[in-house]
Amino acid sequence: MDILYQIMDRTSVNGLCRMYRLVKESAWGVYGKKDEECSGLYYRLLDSYLKDPDPGQELDVLRCIAYELGNVMGDNTELDYYPFYRAKCGQWVGELDTKGCWRRLPQEIAVRRIELLQNYSDAFRDDRFHDAVLRAYNYYKKRLVLPENAVAEQLPLLTAWYDLLRISGAFPCEHDLPKRIAGLIEGVANTVETRTDTWYLATSYAVEQCCSDIMDRVQHEIMQEAE
């Protein structure tokens, strides 16, 4: 993980988002120099983005804001790019129809939007969009059809759903669904050429689920011993 972090792209918001994911979601409890580097890139790259917005980086911009400000104690709504995040969430909610659908928007992008709306709520302790998030979640969840076997082209949708469902306590309990999705993603990893971008992406999700299964099993064993 350390080697991967060192070779990541440092010239784009997309690259910064991947750096944040390694730093914030790994076992590095004290973030240290890596966290400081991410913060420095954060201000430089987001300033540049706001001067010349690229729609292709919009979702990662919001992810970076949540990563950077989400762990700030106290009122973090007075900090740098919070107003941009709030305004973007307000725009998305305003574009939802009464059923909870974003018309003409690919489902994987819609699911990513739901994830970021929930991240906003968690990071800034603001539930103003709660009802809209649940409406959109219920709409797209009803339209989620899992194939018997997945192909590489389905990874964007499958990984979007996996990330969304892994947000603890945000949505109605779906214990088996993330595991089923991870199984489909692992199936892709087993069928594509090894050491390609697709293989690395699919394998990373399969490994994450494997680690989650181990943690669940250990927790269950500890509970049994406590009894």
ABEGO torsion letter per residue (X at the ends): XAAAAAABBAABAAAAAAAAAAAAABABABAEAAAAAAAAAAAAAAAAAAABBBAAAAAAAAAAAAAAAAABBEBAAABGAAAAAAAAAAAAAAABBAAGBBBGBBAAAAAAAAAAAAAAAAAAGBAAAAAAAAAAAAAAAAABBBBABBBAAAAAAAAAAAAAAABBGABBBBAAAAAAAAAAAAAAAAABBBGBAAAAAAAAAAAAAAAAAAAAAAAAAAAAAAX
